Structures are given as structure tokens and as C-alpha cells.
Amino acid sequence: MENRQHSRYTNLRYSDIILYELSSGRKRQLTEKGKYVSPALSFDRRQIVAVAQDPLVGPPAIVLLETSTGKELNRYPQNTQAISFPRFSADGKTIYFYDRNYVGIAIKALDLVTQKVTTIRESAAESLDYLQVTAGGKLLFTSGRDGINNVYQLDPETGATSQLTNVGIGAQLPHVTAACALYYPAPTQLGQRLIRM
């Protein structure tokens, strides 16, 4: 995602989705004059999910885009204050996301077939950040529920939550590889250090 502004009206800003192909070094702008945030690729890399947020147009919406062309495939407006970190399930049939409102942050699931939204984790005032989905279907996120950010895993089927890290300063930006190794950066006296579990 890149932020840009209108050449004449400097208060008019856009956030467009840019695809960087690391293997070839190629860069492609997929959207033009959009208002997109928090984009993420599907597991098969054929689609992108993002949040379209323009208060002048209406409530925030979860948007599906075609990776090859940037064409908008579907738009799912949500009656909430804000949405963040939409992520595809491994099978591509569900979108998990943070629903942010005045009560707190909830984790919800949008079924792409029925368009039904279900609550996976009720709204709470605790800080939640960086939602990810593993290939095994579990949700990873960071939370500072005890005053220090740690990585947690949530099973969307059962609602069971388990703490994966127990660090003294804080863990953030979790990533699980296909081989089930957990990586996260943690602060040290010399800067960030990449930790593998």
C-alpha cells in the first residue's frame, strides 16, 4: 500500500495497493485513487483482501480484489467504526478481521458464500494487533493483555486461546511458516532481534 495525494488538492489523499514481486523486482500498481488499507494476499495468491475506508462514502468495507488486475470483485460493508487486518482463511472461504468500536476490539469472521458475519472473540478493551492466519487454520495475534505484548493463538472453531510467547519486553508481528516455525521480532538493547520458536 502506498499513500499519495492529489496534485492540486493536497488534502485529498489516496492509499493504493502496490504489488511488489520480490523474485523479479517488478512493481505493479493495482488500484488508482483508492482508499484502501491493510491489504493481504490469499493463500493461493489469486486474491487480495483489504479495507476500503472513506468516511464520505459510508461505513468501512471489506473488499476483495483480483491480484492479476486489481479489479474489485466484491465489497462487504460493515456496520462498525473501523476494520483492520482482514485475512483469508487457508481455504479462501472466510475472511477474519478485527472489528474496532467504542467497546473494544472483536475478532470476527465473514463467510464469503453466505455473507454472514460471526463473532469469534467478543469485544474487549485490551490491545490486539497484527492478526494472521496459519496454513492450519489457527489465528495468531499479539496482545498486551498483561501489560506486555505476547503472541497468542486462537482456534476459530472452538474459541480456545493459548499464549505462545512469554517475553519480558514484548513480541510482535508473528509469522508461522509452512513447517510450523514461529518467527517474531523482539526488542533488545541493540535493536530488534528475530526470534524463532
Salt bridges, closest charged atoms under 4 A:
GLU2 OE1 - ARG4 NH2 2.75
GLU2 OE2 - LYS27 NZ 3.34
GLU21 OE1 - ARG26 NH1 3.75
GLU21 OE2 - ARG28 NE 3.29
GLU72 OE2 - ARG75 NE 2.88
ASP99 OD2 - LYS108 NZ 3.09
GLU126 OE1 - ARG121 NH2 2.99
GLU126 OE2 - ARG145 NE 3.44
ASP155 OD2 - LYS138 NZ 3.47
